[in-house]
Amino acid sequence: VQYYFSGNTTVIEADDAIDMLTKWYDQVQLGVARAMKIGSKGIDDDGTSGVPPSYFSYNITSWVETKEKNEKGLPLANAKSMQVGVFPLFLEGPTRYMKLIKDDEDKMADMYEKVLKSGLRDDFLKMYFLSADLTGQSYDMGRMMAFAAGWLENQSIWMHMSYKYYLQLLRGKLYDQFYAEMKGGGMLPFMDPDVYGRSLMECSSFIASSAFADPSIVGRGFLARLSGSTAEFLSIWRLMFIGSNPFFLNNDGEVEMQLIPALPLWLFEDLEAGAEGKRDDDGNLIVSYKLFASIMVTYHNTLGTDLFDVAPKSYVVTMTDGSTVEVEGASIPTDTAIQIRKLLGVESIDVYY
């Protein structure tokens, strides 16, 4: 195949760039629509699940030789037509698609239900396969076909990929669904340690899924890792405790700060699990964490409810010299926000909801 990119750079006007990017965006949307129409195909999957496919193959059916050769002396050709091949579902597809629809709660909830009912769900473990059943696929598909089903890249529980999916649920504000997945055993530390086979503080590369032939291995984590899953969990933790946009510019272009977490009531107190919550002097449930590994932040849940996108009523910022700054309203004003951001003499923040 002959390529037509020279690698040279040029300067273009802003209006031209906007026009070009808009056309590119429109083409991407058309591509998404085509991908959904082509769909997927696999065991118990006729392509009508509504779950976005992840991968396709392309076989060139006709071409024209350019009469030129590459640096190795092989003839170059331009493809004239291709035949599209389809594959079973992979969790990557709906996870990335959710980035496009994260601001539409109805679409997010609909996609969640479709994935839940698809071949990507491991009903036994209550987790999500990396891929659906790959039985019958060609070895041309790649190295995943070298592994037994339920192991490594063939229909196992790939923790990094699963955590990417859970993160999208949180970004899309599907709080009930996200925490149901977490508490239901889909995420650490809510897995059964006897089944997981290692510390519940330690992520694994993959978990042997129910598709694996040896039932004694199913649910066990293999190859401890501190990379992908951990990175995704840090993003999850930030959205849970801090919110998506703690520092923002007000209408005057000045920075302010807000702390809008996404915490269920059971993380303050879970009597069903025997976890009695901590309370402040007024009897309100509280949770605390360190911001920037330095500033102790305490949330006072005066409402006694889930704190899902609930704006604060007030703040009390305590400085290292013992003085306090009391703030009424949802956001911390500029001067104090900058002190917090730069870690300038701030001891703690108490937030009241």
N, C-alpha and C positions, 0 to 999 in steps of 0.2 A: 504494500500500500504506500502511496506517495503522500507526503505531508506538504502543507503549504504555509507553514508558519516560519518566518525568517528569524524571529527573535529580536528584531529591531524594535525600539521604542519611539513614541511620538507624542506630541502634546495635542490634546483635543479640548474644545470648548465645553463648559459645564452643560449647556443645553444639549450638545451632541452626545455627551456621556449619559445624560438622563434618558434621552431618546433610545440610545443603544441598550442601556440596562433595562429599560421598560420592555423592549422587544425580546431581550433575553429572558426576562421574567415570564413574559407571555408564553414563550416557547417551552419553558420549564413546566408551566401549568398544563400546557397541552401534552407534554410528555408524561406528567403524572396521570392525567386522564387516560392516555393511551395505555399506560402500564396497568391501571385498574381494569381497563377493558380486556386486555390480554389475559391478565390474572395469573393464577398458579395452577399446578396440576400435580397430584400425588395420591397417596393412599387415602381414600375417603375424602378427596378434595377434587371437586369438579370445576374449580375456578370461580364459584359463585359465593364464596364465603364473605366477600366484601372486605377482606383483610388485604392490604397492599402487598404485592409480591416484592421480593428483594432483588432477585437476579434473573437474567435471561441469557440465553446463548444465541449466537448469530452465525449462521452458515451462509457464506457467500455463494449465491446460485448463479450469478453472471458477473462478468468483469471485462474490462478493456485494458490490454497491456499498453503501457506508455512508451515502450521501446527504450526505456532507460533502465539503469541498474543501480543497486545500492552499493555501498562501499565494499561489500563482500562478493559483488558480482552477480547477485540474484536479481532477476527481472522484477520491475515494479509494475503494479497494476492499480487501477481505480475500480472500486466495487460499483456495480450498477444496480444490483438487487440482492437482498438477503432474506433468509428464512429465519423467523424468530422461534427459539425453543424455550419452553417454560419448565419451571422446577417446582418442587414443593415449597411450602411457606418457611420463612426464616423470621425470627423475632426482630431482626434488624429493620425489616420493612415497616411494620406498624410503629415501631419506636421512632423512626425518623419522620414518618408521616405525621405523627402527633406534634412534631415541632411546627408544622404548618397550620394545625387546627387548635393549638393550645388555648387560644382566646375564645373558642366556641365550646362552651361547656356541654351543650347537647351533642355535638359531633364527637367530643372527647368521650363522653359516656357511652355513646353508641359504638365507637371503635373499641373501647374497653370490653364491652359485652361480646363483640364479635371475636376478639382475640380469646376471651375466656371460654367461648364455645368452640373454638377452632382446634385443629390438631397441634397447636403450639402449647396447649395446656396439659401439664402432667397432673391429672386429677388425683393420683395416688399421693404424690408429695405436696400437692397444692403449690406448685411452682410452675415455671415456664421453660419449655425446651428451647435450646438454641435453634433447632430446626424441627420441622415435622418429620414424619417417618420418611427415610430416604431409601427404603427398599425398592430395588429395581432400577436405581439411577446408575448412569454410566460412570466408569472411573475417570472419564474425561471431566467430570464435575470437580475433581480435585482431591486433595489428600484426605478429606473428611471420609471418603468412601473406603479408606484403608482401615478405619477403626470399626469396632463392633458397635451396634446400635446402643445408645445410652452412655457411650464412652468418648471422652475428649470432644472432638468437633462434630461427632455424629449423634445428634439428638440427645445430648447430655444437658444438664443444667449449667450453662456457662454463666458463672456468677457476675462477671463484668457486664455481660449483655443484659442479664436480668435486672441488674441495678440501674442500667441505663433506661430500661423500660419503666421501672418504678419511679425514677427521677422525672420522667415525662408525665406520669400520673400526677405527681406533686406540682409540677409546673403548670399543668392544666387544671389545677384546683380540684381534682377529684380526691378530696381529702378522705372521705369515707372509704372509698375503694383502696386508696393507698394504705391507710392504716389497717384495713381488713387484711390486705396482703401481708403487711409487716407482722401483725400480731398472729396471723394464721400460720406462721412458720416459713414464709417466703424469704425473710431477711434475718440476718443476725441481729441481736442475740436470741431471737425467738424460735430457733430451731431446737430440736431434741438433741442434746449433746451425745447421748448414747448412740443415736443414729448417725449424726454428723461425724463423730469419731475424732474430733479435735476441739481445741478451745473455741468457745463461742465468740471470742474476741479476735479470731483469726480467719481471714477470708481464704478461700480456696480458688484455684484456677477453674475447677469444675466439680460438679457433684454428679455421681453416677445416677442416672434417672431410672424411672420404672421400666424403661425400654431395655435396660441391661439384663442379660440372661441370668445372672447370678443374683437372686433376691437378697442374699446376705450382704451384698455390696451396695444395694440401692439406698440412696440418701447419704452416702458417705462422701466427704469432701476429700479431694486429692490435689496435691501440689500447692502448698501454701504460697499466697502471693500478697504483696502489699502495693500493687500498682493500680490497675484499672478499677476494681471494685472499691478500693479505698478512696480513690479520687472521686468516684461517683457518690460514695457515701458522704464525703465532705461537702459536696454540693447539696445533697439531700439534707444534711444537718444544718447547713446555712439557711436553706429555705424554711426548715422547721422552726429554727430558733430566732433567726435574725430577720428574715424576709428577703425579697428579691432586690430591693432598692433602698438600703438603709440611708444612704446619702443621696440627696437630690438637689436640684436647683429650683428655688422658688420663682415667683413671677418677676422678681427683681434681679434674677440671675445670681442670687447668693445661695450658698450651700446651707442646707438644713439637714436634720437627722430624724429618722423615724424608725421605730422597731415594731414591726407588724408580723408576728410569728404565725405558724400554722400548727398549733399544739392541741391535741385532744385532751379532754379532761382526765382521762385515765393515765396520762403521763404526769399529772399533778398528784393523783391519788387513784389507786386501783384496788379497792377493797376486795373484789372478787379474787384477785391474785394474792391477797394478803399484804399488799403494799400500801401502808398508811402514809399519807402525804405529810409534808412539812407545812407549818402555818406560821404566819406573822403574828405580831402582838394583837392584832385585831381579829384573828381567827381566819384570815383569808389563806387559801392554799397558795403556795409559792414554789417556783423552780428557779434555779440559779445556774449560771455558766460564766466562763471567763471570755470576755471580748478582747480580741487581739492578744490573748494569753496574758492579759494584764489587768483589765478592768472587770470587777465583779458586777454582773448584771443579774438582778432579781425581778422576776415577774410576779406581781400580786394579782391573783385571779379573784377580784371582788365579785365577779359575776357568777362564779361557780359553774361555768360552762366551758365547752370547747372554745378555744381562741383561734378561730379560723378567719383570718382577714379582719380581725377586730382592732380598731384604732385605739391607742392608749388614751386614757382620760387625763393623765398627768405623769410627770417625771420628777424625781428628786435626784440631782447629780451631786455627789459628795466628792469634794476635792481632797487632796492629800494633806492640806493644811487644816482640815477639819471644817471648813466652810461648806455651805450647800447652795445649790442653785435650784429653785423650785420652778417648774414649768407647768402651766396649765394648757391643755390641748394635746393634739396628736403628734406634734413635731417639736424638736429641740431647735431653738434659734441659732443663728449663724455663729456667734462668738463661742458659745459652748460646744456647738457641733464641731468646730475646728479644733478646739482643745481636745475633744474626745478622739477625733481622727488622728491627731498628731501625738496623742498620749502625753499631753502637757498637764501634769499634775492632777489627773482624774483618778479617784480611788474606786468609786462604785456608782452604779446607776440603778435606782429603783423605779420600776415602771408599773403603773396602776391601770388596770383594765376594768 
